[in-house]
Amino acid sequence: NLAAFIRSGPLPSNKRLKNWKHAKSPMILIVTLSARRSVELMKQLSSLKLPCAKLFAKHKQLEQQAEMLDDGVSNSGNKKRLYSIAVGTPGRLLKLLRHESDGERDTGALRLNHTELVVIDTQLDSKGYNVCTLNDTSRDMMEFLREGFVPQQKSKKRSCKLALF
């Protein structure tokens, strides 16, 4: 179960996860093989009772997801709650990372500057492929790591952990 893995292993504080305050940069980012697998993992994460951003192509348009990451989700009492967990496919994550707004190059709709954990789901599909070995996703996965994860590791301020599930 992914929720148990996150609670017991690589995450230092559940309290910080619930009180996440950084827009566009979820505390935990989970990279999956497909939209179907993303939905399956989100069901496992429902026990954490936290809003989870759906970052795959079959759910919403790119612009809607960019706004969603920036705005968060409204709670009762009109209190804005930002996404501390995001689940997505490598292609959509890469597009959000490279996203430009109003014709100017922004730093992206998705940022990893405050992200503390990137989880790569290594579950095999029916043909024996995972997110790193399937031809459709492997190139996007490596580009995402090169453009998003590696620069954060080179940064002296904050490092991000990488976990395989």
C-alpha positions in Angstrom: 0.0 0.0 0.0 1.4 3.4 -1.0 0.0 5.3 1.9 1.7 2.9 4.4 4.9 3.2 2.5 4.8 7.0 2.6 3.9 7.1 6.3 6.5 4.6 7.5 9.4 5.3 5.2 10.9 8.3 3.4 8.7 11.1 4.7 10.0 12.8 7.9 6.7 14.5 9.1 3.0 13.8 8.5 2.2 17.1 10.2 4.1 19.1 7.6 2.4 17.0 4.8 -1.1 18.1 6.1 0.0 21.8 6.4 1.8 22.2 3.1 2.0 25.8 2.0 3.9 25.8 -1.3 1.9 26.4 -4.5 3.0 24.6 -7.7 5.4 22.4 -5.7 3.8 19.3 -4.0 5.7 17.8 -1.1 5.4 14.3 -2.7 5.3 13.7 -6.4 4.4 10.2 -7.6 5.3 9.2 -11.2 3.3 6.3 -12.7 3.1 4.4 -15.9 -0.5 5.3 -16.9 -3.6 7.2 -15.9 -5.2 3.9 -14.9 -2.3 3.2 -12.5 -2.5 6.8 -11.2 -6.1 6.4 -10.2 -5.3 3.1 -8.5 -2.6 4.7 -6.4 -4.9 7.6 -5.6 -7.4 5.2 -4.1 -4.6 3.8 -1.9 -3.7 7.4 -0.8 -7.3 8.2 0.2 -6.6 6.9 3.7 -4.3 10.0 4.2 -7.3 12.3 3.8 -5.3 14.9 1.9 -6.1 16.5 -1.4 -4.2 14.8 -4.2 -3.5 16.5 -7.6 -4.3 14.4 -10.7 -1.6 15.1 -13.2 -2.4 12.9 -16.2 -3.8 13.6 -19.6 -7.2 11.9 -19.3 -8.4 14.0 -16.4 -8.0 17.7 -17.4 -6.5 19.9 -19.9 -2.9 21.2 -19.3 -4.1 24.8 -18.6 -6.7 23.5 -16.0 -4.0 21.5 -14.2 -1.6 24.5 -14.2 -4.3 26.6 -12.5 -5.2 23.8 -10.1 -1.5 23.5 -8.9 -1.4 27.3 -8.4 -4.8 27.7 -6.7 -5.1 24.6 -4.6 -8.4 23.3 -3.4 -11.0 25.1 -1.3 -11.9 23.7 2.1 -15.0 24.5 4.2 -14.9 28.1 5.2 -13.3 29.2 2.0 -9.8 28.3 3.3 -7.4 27.4 0.5 -5.5 24.2 0.9 -2.6 23.5 -1.5 -1.8 20.1 -2.9 0.8 18.3 -0.8 0.6 15.1 -3.0 0.5 14.9 -6.8 0.2 11.7 -8.9 0.9 11.8 -12.7 2.4 10.3 -15.8 5.9 11.4 -17.0 4.6 13.0 -20.2 2.1 15.3 -18.4 4.6 16.1 -15.6 7.2 17.1 -18.2 4.7 19.3 -20.0 3.7 21.0 -16.7 7.4 21.5 -15.9 8.0 23.2 -19.2 4.7 25.1 -19.2 4.8 28.7 -20.5 2.1 31.2 -19.5 1.1 34.2 -21.6 3.8 33.5 -24.2 6.6 34.2 -21.6 8.8 31.5 -20.3 7.8 31.0 -16.7 9.5 28.7 -14.3 6.7 26.2 -15.1 3.3 25.3 -13.8 5.0 22.5 -11.8 8.1 23.2 -9.8 10.2 20.9 -7.7 11.9 23.6 -5.7 10.0 22.6 -2.5 9.3 19.0 -3.4 10.9 16.7 -0.8 10.1 13.3 -2.3 9.7 11.9 -5.8 8.3 8.4 -5.9 8.7 6.3 -9.0 6.1 3.6 -9.3 7.9 0.5 -10.6 4.7 -1.7 -10.9 4.8 -3.8 -14.0 2.0 -3.7 -16.5 0.4 -6.7 -18.1 3.2 -7.0 -20.7 6.0 -6.7 -18.1 6.9 -3.0 -18.6 7.3 -0.3 -16.0 7.5 3.5 -16.3 11.3 3.3 -17.0 11.2 0.5 -19.5 8.1 1.2 -21.6 9.1 3.0 -24.9 6.2 5.4 -24.6 7.1 6.7 -21.1 10.9 6.0 -20.7 12.1 9.1 -22.7 9.7 11.4 -20.9 10.7 9.9 -17.5 14.4 10.5 -18.1 13.8 14.0 -19.4 11.6 14.8 -16.4 14.4 13.6 -14.1 17.0 15.5 -16.0 15.1 18.8 -16.1 13.3 18.7 -12.8 14.9 16.4 -10.3 18.6 16.7 -11.1 18.7 20.6 -10.8 17.2 20.3 -7.4 19.9 17.8 -6.3 22.6 20.3 -7.6 21.0 23.1 -5.6 22.8 23.7 -2.3 19.6 24.9 -0.5 17.4 21.9 -0.6 17.7 18.3 -1.8 14.9 16.0 -2.9 14.7 12.3 -2.2 14.0 9.7 -4.8 12.2 6.6 -3.9 11.1 3.5 -5.8 7.8 1.9 -5.0 
